[in-house]
């Protein structure tokens, strides 16, 4: 059988997608699963209070990482994917994005320094915060978004995984007790910095990035173009990382340790779908521009994959919570079991809403609606979580997270239907029997 040009092109495209999903899997293993290797060690060696300070500090730094990223992880990646055959345009996108991120990163570090001077509670953990602030620099120099748009993630994913794995023995060797919390934070940041340096080198070898060219107008333009995605990410932060900060602020570092012990496991399990989602996103953008019907068919396949995986994840987390917490966190975190069981529903809800939002709404150009849904969910979550945390403790924090995820799923379903896009095709009409 001789294959035509279209068949060969289709096979090549599918092979590239599978390769990128595998690459994204390695990237996510490095980001979320490898840290689980140090999780049992840190929860025990740092003790509940020290682990709470550790996670609370990274919760604060997450805000600054979010600002530095400014939604470029998705917007710039999509632009690169759409201009993959135009090296001059890719170079322009790259330098405009990097200049904007540099400006934001410098501002974030300055603000962080001021906060540690004027806020006593942050001044106490200043060494931990500044050690963790390496993540701000790592986010600046990691050009993962450009490699993703080029669909050239393979080698970088392997190198990034190696950099993350090196964090494990370094943590075991250098962290010996609660007084070493800042060292634990510094080691975590160092792994991300090494991966960022590697990404820059790999992109340089692509030989498509030319001389830096950008202006103040370029920076303002790029910030405006990614504003809605930044708002969406910031809103998501309002019902994820912010919850850790709320618990630490209202209930103290011990409660923060209890809540985060469960939330870290939830996040690691939930992010098993991210390789599929992130690798599929550039393809969804291209398909939506070419044929909305083909894009919807592709989105249905992504939904089937993510829903199948997250059903298993949710079931495993709920029923396995007592054993998982006991083995990974230790007996001092028994209170984390109920928190993990509540949060277990999150992977399933996110697996479905992620497909609607990332694979359908964003490729359709519904960035504003996407960000508004996330924003309202985040604001509602903050108000609700503060009240529920004061009333029910860490249980209330977890319940608030699930309610926010339910709202997002419902709102995104409505938004897609309003555009007359049927995520599931209508059933064919039954044939009418002829009259005798």
N, C-alpha and C positions, 0 to 999 in steps of 0.2 A: 504493500500500500504506500503510495507516494503522498506526502503531506504538502498542501499548498502553503503559500506564504502566510496566510492568515493563521493557519494551524500552527506553523512554526513560531510565529510571533506570539500566539496565545500560550504555547508551551514555555517560551522564554519568559513571558510576563509572569506566569504562574510560578516558575522556578525562582524568579527574583523575589516574588512575594514570600514564598516558603523560606528562602534564604534570609530575608529580612525579619520574618517572624522568629526564626531560630536565633538571629543576631539580637533581636530585642529580648528574647528569653534570657540569653546570657547577660545582657545589660541589666535586666530586672533581677536576675539571680545575684548579681554583684551589689545592686542597690538595696535589696530587701531580704534576700535569703541568706547571703553570707553573713550579714550582721547578726542573724540568729545564732550563728556559731559562737559569738561572744556574749549573746544575751544571757544564757544561764550563768556564765562567769561573772558578768557585771552585776546582775541582780543580787548575787550572793556576796561578792567582794565589796561592792560599794554600799551594801545594806539598803534598806528601803528608803531611808532619808537621802543618802548619797545618790541613789539611782533616781530619786525624784528630782534632785537638783540637776542631775545630768540631763534628764529628759525635758525638764522645765527650761533649761538653757537652750537646748536645741529647738524648743518650741518658739522661744523669742527670736532666735536666729532665722527660723523659717520665714518670719515676716520679711526680713531683709533680703533673703534669697528670692522670695516671691517678687519683691519690688525690682530687684536686679534683673530677674528673668522677664518681667513685664509682658508675659504672654507670647514672647518670641519663640518659645519652644514649639508652638503650634503655628502661629502666623507666618514666621520666617521660614519654617520648614515647608509649609504649603506653597509659599512663593517660590522657593528653590525648586520644589517638585514641578511646579507649573512652568518654570523657565529652565528646565534641565538642559535644553539644547542651546542655551544662550549664555556662554561663559561670561561675557561682559556684564550682563544683567545679574548673574549670580554674584560676581565680585562686588557690584554695587550694593546688592542686598546685604552681603556679608559685612562690608565695612560700615555701612549705615547702622546695622544692628549692633556691631561691636562697639562703635562709638557711643551709641545710646546706652548700652549696658555698662560701659566704663563710667560714664557720668553718673548713672544711678548707683553703681557700686561704691564710688567714692563718697557720694552723699550719704549712703547707708552707714558706712564705717564711721563717718563724722558724727552722725546722729547717735549711733550706738555708744560712742565715747562720751557724748554729752549725757545720755541717759544714765550711764553708770555713775556719773558724778552727782546727778541731781535726785536720783531715785535710790533711797537707802537699800531696799531689798535687792535691787540689781547690783548695787555696789558690793554687796556681800559675795555675790557669785561672779564678780567681774572677771577673775582669772578664767573661769569656765567659759564665760561668754566670749572672751577674746580668743580663746583656744578654738571654740566652735565656729568663730567668725571666718575661719579659713574656708568654710563652705560658700561664703559670699564670693571670694576670689575664685573658688573652683567653678561656681556657676558662671562667672564672667568668662573664664578661659575655655570652658568646655563647649566645643562647637558640635556637639552631638546633633543639634537641630539641623545644621547644614549637611552633615553626613547622612542624616535620616532623609532629608529632601532629595539628596542624590541617590538614595538607596544604596549606599556604600558603607554599611554598618558592620560588615562581617569581621574584619580584622580588629577594628576598634573595640567591638564587644568582647573579644577575647582578651585584649590588653587591659580593658577596664576591669574585667573579672579578675585578672591576675593582681591588679593594683588593690582591689578590694580584699582579695584573699590575703595579701600581705598584712592587712590590718589585724588579722586574727592572731598570728604569733606575736606581733608587736604589742598587742593588748595584753596577752598572757605574760609577756616578759616585763612590761613596764608598769602595769597597774597592780598594786599590792594591797590597797585598802581604801577606805572612804576619803582619805586625804589626797588620793590620786585622781579625783574626779576630773580635774582640769587636764591631766595627762591622757585620760581616756577620751576626752573630747578632742584633744589635739591629734591623737592617733587617727580618730575617725575622719577628721578634716584632711589629714595628710593623704589618706587613700584617695579621696575625691580630687585633691590637687594633682596627684600623679596621673590620674585618669584624664584630667583636663589637659595637662601638658601633652599627653600622648595623642589626644584628639587633634590638637593644633598641628602636631607633626604630621599626622596622617592626612589632614586636609592640605597641608603645604605640598605634600607629594602628589596630590591630585593635579597640581599646576593649573588651576583655574581661577585662583584668587590673585588679582592684579594689584597695582599700586593703590594705597589707601586714598580714597576720594570721598569726602563727605563735607557737609556744611551744617550750620545750625538749623537751616530749613529742613535738611534731611533728617536730623535728629527729631525735630518737632513732628515731622510727617510720620516717621516710624512710630513714635509714641502714640499719635492719634490713630494710626491704622491698627494698632494692637490694643487699644484702650479697652475694647469690649472683652477681649480674651483675658486681659489682666484683671478686669473687674470680675469675670467669671472665676478665675483662679483665686482671687482674693476672697470672693464669696464662699468658695469651697473651703478655703482656709478657716472661715468663720465657723464651720461646723466640723472641723477636723483638728488642726493644730490648736486653734483657739480654745477648744474644750480642755486641752491639757493645761493651758495657761490659766483658764478659769478655775480649774480644780486646784492648781498650785496656789493661786492667789486667795481663794476662798477657804480652802481646807488645809493648806500647808503641803510641804514636800512629801510627807509620808503618804497622804491621799493621792498626790500626783504620781508617786511610784506605783501604788496599787492600780490606779486607773491605766497608766501607761503600760504596765506589764501586760494587761489584756489588749489594749489598743495596738501595741506594736505587733502582737501576734495576728490580730485582725487585719492590720495593714499588709503584713507580709503575705497572708493567705489571699487577701483580696487582689493583690497586685499580680497574681498569676495570669490575669487576663490582659494586663497592660502590653505584653509583647504583641498580642493579636491586634489590639486596638491601635497602638502606635504605628505598627507596620502597615496596617490597613488604611490609615488616615490619608496618606498621600495618594493612594490608589482611589479612595472614595472621592477625593477632590477632582482628580482627573476624569473619572467616570461620570461624575455629576455634570461636568462641563461638556462632555461628549454626548451622553445619553442618560437622562434622569431615570429611565426605566431600568437600564443596566445597573445604575448605581444602587437602586432600591433592591434589585436582585442580589447584588453583592452584600448589601447591608443585612439582608435576611440571613445570609450564610454566616455573617459575623455574629449576628444575634444568636443563632442556633448554637454556634461554638461556645460563645461566652456564657449563655444561659446554662448549657449542659455542665460546663466546668464549675460555675458558681453554685449550682444546686448541690454538687458534691462537696464543695468547700463549706457551704453553710451547714450542711448536715454534719460534716466531720467536726466543725468547730463547736456546734451546739452539744452534741452528745459526747464529744471527746474532751470538752473543756476541763473537767476535774483532773484527768490524767495529763493533759497537755500542760496545764499550769503547774501541777506538782513536779513534773519532770523538768520542764524548761525554766520555770521561775523559782520554784522551791516552796517548801511548806509555809514560809512567812508571807506568801502572797495568796493564801487561801481565799481571801476576800475578792480576789480578781476573777474567780471562777464565774460568779453570777454576772459580772460585768462582761466577760467574754461571751457568755451565752446570749446576753441581750444583743451585743454587737454582731453576733453570728449572722443575723439577717442582712447585714450591710453588704457583703459581697454579692448576694443575689440581686438586690435592688440596684446596686451600682453596675453590675454586669449588663442589665437591661437598659438602664438610663444612659449608660455610656454609649451604647450603640445608637440610641435615638439622638443624643447630643452630638457626639464626635463624628459619627459616620453619616448622619443625615442632616441635622440642623446646620452645622458649620459648613459642610460642602454646599448646602443650599444658599449660603450667605446669610443665615439667620443669626449672626453674631450678637446683635443687640438683644434679641429674644433670649438667646442662650445665656448671656451675661445677666439679664434681668431676672431670669428664673433662679440662677445661682445666688444673685444678690439678695432677693427676697427670702430665699431659703436660709441664707447665712444670717441675715438680720433677725429673722424669726427664731432661728436656732439659738443665737446669743441670748436673746431675751428669755427664751424658754429654758435654756440650760442653766442660766444663773438662778432662776426660780426653782427649777427641779433639783439642782445641786444643793441648794440651801435646804430643801425639803427632804430629799431622799439620798443625799450624798452622791457617791460615785455612780450608784444605780441611776439616779436622775440624769446624770451627764450622758450615760449610754442611751437612755430612753430618748433624750432630746436628739441625739445623732440619728437614730432610726426614723423618728418623725420627720426630720429634715429630708432624709433620703426618700421617704414616701412622697413627700410634697414634690420633690424634683422629678420623680418618675411620672407622677400624674400630670404635672405642668408641661413636661416635654412631650408627652403623648398628645395632649390637647394642641400644642403648638404645631406639631407635625400634621395633625388631622386638619387644622385650619388652612394649611396650604394645599389641601385636597390630595395629599400624598397618603395612599393607603399602604401602611407598612406590610400588611398581609393582604394579598390579592383576594378579591371577592370570590366566593365559591361559584362555580359554573351552575347556571340554572338547570334544574332537572327537566328532561324532555317531557312534554305533555303527551299523554297517550291519545292516539287518534280515536275519534268517536266511531262507534260501530253503526 
